[in-house]
Amino acid sequence: MERLPDVLGHFHPVLPVQSLGRKPVKVEVAGRGYVLFRDARGRPAALADQCPHRFAPLSKGRVGADGRLQCPYHGWRFDSEGRGFNPSQPDLRHCDVRSFQVVEHRDYLWLAHRETPLSALPELPLSDGYVFGGSFSTLFEAPLHVAIDNFSEDEHTPYVHTRLGWDDPHAHQVDFEARNLEDRTEVVYQAPQRPAALMMLLGVYNGDAFRNEWTFRFDPVHAQYTVSWVSPQGETRPFVTRANIFFVPETPTRTRLHVFSFLRCVHPMMKPLLPLAAKAARLLTAWEVRDDARFIPVVAGTPYSHKGMRLDRYDKPLVHQRRLLERIYFGQLSAAKDEDSPVELVREAVG
């Protein structure tokens, strides 16, 4: 099976704003191709990446002076609403291609169906003193469910990561709490921060306690991780990092993570350093996500079902999140046996 359910009932970040110039760009979501381009007024637009004539990829075409996208094969032209025109047979009707909604938000282009309400756009507000440090995207050569499971537990921290969190000698000193709720999971980890020279840029020192609080949601699939540190004397360290990570299934075997990094300063005397520290926090987050991306191909073949696995207490969110993935993200209220249901499609797609 080479398809996943259509998930554009949710907004997905698909491309940094600056990556879309005059040339069309192809993006993929759930195994379907979309072409992004800018019209004559510079506004972003999105169409299905398939000419209705002979199915040539419109992303290989070009944008004319009139802002219409021209098919590279036979020159058919399409405006931002998908209305088509055949230059060889101008009176030919039904030349249209499906169009989609594109919204600029936090320096990214977000894609959804035309009928998806703007209220469904995930909020990334600058509240509680957080400063936006930047965004980045990383490709995971693994199915969506594998990427979700990886980010649903910190037990792998000593073995996959090298900076944030604890090391192997302290693996037994982790405080852990997880709550499985109707529409999300909430998890807290606390453990000794391992020695890492880079952490001093954020005012973190050996002996400090690392704390990671995160919430996972499925409208679309995204998680918010808030990381802070406390000294052995109980003093909160100056900076608190926050990463909002969106999981976009490009194909049944490939997932792209789009990450938005924020930083907050809790010590007034350190606030002048916040813009510089926010950039350092973004770099640190990128390194941590890169560690996961490098390792993930090793477990890319992990089956969709957890049946037969000897799960431990840190895996409490995994099974619940699979249910939320099916009910909220894929829009399936129950695990029906209909072979065309979203649940069955994703199970077949990932084997």
Long-range contacts (C-beta under 8 A, 24 or more apart in sequence): 1-252, 1-345, 1-348, 1-349, 2-31, 2-251, 2-252, 2-349, 3-30, 3-31, 3-252, 3-345, 3-349, 4-30, 4-31, 4-144, 4-249, 4-251, 4-252, 4-345, 4-346, 4-349, 5-30, 5-330, 5-331, 5-342, 5-345, 5-346, 6-30, 6-32, 7-220, 7-249, 7-329, 7-330, 8-100, 8-111, 8-112, 8-113, 8-116, 9-112, 9-113, 9-116, 9-120, 9-331, 10-112, 10-116, 10-120, 10-219, 10-220, 10-329, 11-103, 11-110, 11-111, 11-112, 11-116, 11-120, 11-121, 11-122, 11-220, 12-110, 12-111, 12-112, 12-220, 12-246, 12-248, 13-105, 13-108, 13-109, 13-110, 13-246, 13-248, 13-258, 14-108, 14-109, 14-110, 14-111, 14-248, 14-258, 15-108, 15-109, 16-107, 16-108, 16-109, 16-135, 16-137, 17-44, 17-104, 17-107, 17-108, 17-109, 18-107, 20-44, 20-109, 22-63, 23-62, 23-63, 24-58, 24-59, 24-60, 24-61, 24-62, 24-63, 24-69, 25-59, 26-57, 26-59, 27-111, 27-250, 28-250, 28-251, 29-111, 29-248, 29-249, 29-250, 30-249, 30-250, 30-251, 31-249, 31-250, 31-251, 31-252, 31-349, 33-57, 33-59, 34-100, 34-111, 35-59, 35-69, 36-102, 36-109, 36-111, 37-63, 37-69, 38-63, 38-67, 39-63, 39-67, 39-68, 39-79, 39-80, 40-65, 40-66, 40-67, 41-67, 43-80, 44-102, 44-104, 44-109, 45-69, 45-79, 45-80, 45-99, 45-102, 46-99, 46-100, 46-101, 46-102, 46-111, 47-78, 47-82, 47-97, 47-98, 47-99, 47-100, 48-82, 48-97, 48-98, 48-99, 48-100, 50-97, 51-76, 51-97, 52-76, 52-84, 52-94, 52-95, 52-96, 52-97, 53-86, 53-95, 58-97, 106-132, 106-135, 106-260, 107-135, 108-135, 108-258, 108-260, 120-219, 122-219, 122-220, 122-222, 122-244, 122-246, 124-244, 124-260, 126-262, 128-264, 129-264, 129-265, 130-242, 130-262, 130-263, 130-264, 131-262, 131-263, 131-264, 131-274, 131-275, 131-278, 132-260, 132-261, 132-262, 132-278, 133-261, 133-262, 133-263, 133-278, 133-279, 133-281, 133-282, 134-261, 134-278, 134-279, 134-282, 135-258, 135-259, 135-260, 135-261, 135-282, 136-258, 136-259, 136-261, 136-282, 136-286, 136-289, 137-256, 137-257, 137-258, 137-259, 138-256, 138-257, 138-259, 138-286, 138-289, 138-290, 138-293, 139-250, 139-254, 139-255, 139-256, 139-257, 139-293, 140-254, 140-255, 140-256, 140-257, 140-292, 140-293, 140-296, 141-253, 141-254, 141-293, 141-296, 141-297, 141-300, 142-253, 142-254, 142-255, 142-296, 142-297, 142-299, 142-300, 143-249, 143-252, 143-253, 143-254, 143-255, 143-300, 143-304, 143-349, 143-350, 144-221, 144-247, 144-249, 144-255, 144-325, 144-346, 144-350, 145-302, 145-304, 145-322, 145-325, 145-346, 145-350, 146-255, 146-296, 146-299, 146-300, 146-302, 147-247, 147-255, 147-257, 147-296, 148-216, 148-221, 148-247, 148-321, 148-325, 149-302, 149-318, 149-321, 150-292, 150-296, 150-299, 151-216, 151-223, 151-245, 151-247, 151-292, 152-185, 152-187, 152-216, 152-315, 152-317, 152-318, 152-321, 153-314, 153-315, 153-317, 153-318, 154-189, 154-212, 154-314, 155-312, 155-314, 155-315, 158-194, 160-291, 160-292, 160-295, 161-288, 161-291, 161-292, 162-196, 162-291, 163-194, 163-196, 163-198, 163-199, 163-284, 163-287, 163-288, 164-193, 164-196, 164-210, 164-212, 164-227, 164-284, 164-288, 165-189, 165-191, 165-193, 165-194, 165-210, 165-212, 166-191, 166-192, 166-193, 166-194, 166-210, 167-194, 167-195, 170-194, 176-313, 176-314, 178-316, 178-317, 180-316, 180-317, 180-320, 183-217, 183-218, 183-219, 183-324, 183-328, 184-215, 184-216, 184-217, 184-218, 184-324, 185-215, 185-216, 185-317, 185-320, 185-321, 185-324, 186-213, 186-214, 186-215, 187-212, 187-213, 187-214, 187-215, 187-216, 187-317, 188-212, 188-213, 193-229, 198-284, 199-229, 201-277, 201-280, 201-284, 202-229, 202-237, 202-238, 202-239, 202-241, 202-277, 202-280, 202-281, 202-284, 203-229, 203-237, 203-238, 203-239, 203-270, 204-229, 204-237, 205-231, 207-231, 207-232, 208-232, 208-237, 216-317, 216-321, 216-324, 218-321, 218-324, 218-325, 218-327, 218-328, 218-329, 219-328, 219-329, 220-246, 220-247, 220-248, 220-329, 221-246, 221-247, 221-248, 221-325, 221-329, 222-246, 222-247, 223-247, 236-266, 237-266, 238-265, 238-266, 238-267, 238-270, 238-277, 239-263, 239-264, 239-265, 239-266, 239-270, 239-274, 239-277, 239-281, 240-264, 240-265, 240-266, 241-281, 241-284, 241-285, 243-285, 245-289, 252-346, 252-349, 252-350, 253-300, 253-350, 257-289, 257-293, 259-285, 259-286, 259-289, 261-285, 261-286, 301-351, 303-350, 303-351, 304-346, 304-347, 304-350, 304-351, 305-347
